[in-house]
Amino acid sequence: MDNAVDAAASHPPARPFAEVGMRAEPGAMVLSVADRGPGVPTALRAAVFREGGPTKKPPPHHGRGVGLTRVHGVARRRGGSVRLTERPGGGAVFTIRPPRNPPVASGAAS
């Protein structure tokens, strides 16, 4: 959400926005975060999921650049996914599909 707000604010079209949506699908909850910013260039799309990924311009933002990495890692470890697509009309959409009932690690408390 932080990235969406920054993108919308730094690239103001007539009506900037950032929005969050949530819906249930069979076997999963789906969360989406969309903005009307400049979008993410195709060449950088995989990189935004790496720690310190190129979503911010210098100077470096201390303590930032790890959120998408963590979301992506947790979703994948639990059998979910995170996807980045273009928003029709400009901007980016991140869609997170964590599993509704993730597997419990052996030895973990219920």
N, C-alpha and C positions, 0 to 999 in steps of 0.2 A: 504494500500500500504506500509505503514511504516513497518508493521509486515512482509510482504512478502520480502522486501528488507533485513531486519534483518535476516530472516530465511535463505535466499539464501546466504548471506554473512557469516553466522556462520556455515554453513554446506556445504562447497564448494565441489561439485562434479566436474567433468571435466569441465563443463560449467554452472556455476550458473546463474539463471535468476529469474526475477520477471516480470510478464506481466499483463497488464490491457486490458480487452476486453469489448466492448459494442455492443449490438444488440437490435433491436426492435422485439417484439412479439406482437400478438394481445392483446391489453389492457395493455401492460406493456413494460417498457424499462428494459433490463437485463444488469447488470454490473457484470463482473467477475474479480477477482484478484487471480492470481496463482503464485506459486513459486516452486522451485526445492529444498526446504529445507528438514528437517527431517520429516515434516508432523506433525499432531496433534494426539497424542494417543487417541484411541476410548474413554477411560475413562475420558478424559479431554474435549471432544468436546462440551458438554453443558456448561461447566464452562467458556469457552472462551468468552461467551456472557454476563457473569456477570462482574460488575465493579471490576477492579483489578484482572481480571481473570488470570490464570496461563500461559500466553504466554511468559513471560519474566522470566529469572532466576535472583535470588538475585545478586547484591543489587537492591532494588526497583528503578524503573524508575519513578521519580517524574513527575506527570502530564500525565502519560501514563497508559494504562490498562483501558481506558474508551471509546476508539474509537469504538470497536466492540459492546460494550454495547449500545452506542448511535445509531449506525447504525441499530442495531437489534430493539431497541425500536421505533425509528422513522418509520422504515419499517412496523412493526406490527401495530402501531397506525393508519397508513394510509392505511392498508389493503394489504401491501406487505409482503415480506418474505426475510430472509437471510438463506442460507444453506451452510454448510461446508462439503466438500467431499475430498477424496484423489485424488491427481493428478496421472494419470497413469505414472509409472516410478519413483514415489516419489515426495513428496511435498503435499501442500494443495491448495484447490480451494475454495474461498468464492464467492458465487453467490448471488447477491442482486437483488431482483425483486420488486422495488417500483412500485405502480400503476401509469399508465400514467396520469390519471385524478383523483387524490385523492379527496375524499369528502371534501368540504369546511365546516369548523365549523360554526355553527350559530353565527351571529354577527361579523364574520370576514369580512374584506374588500375584495372586488373582485380584 
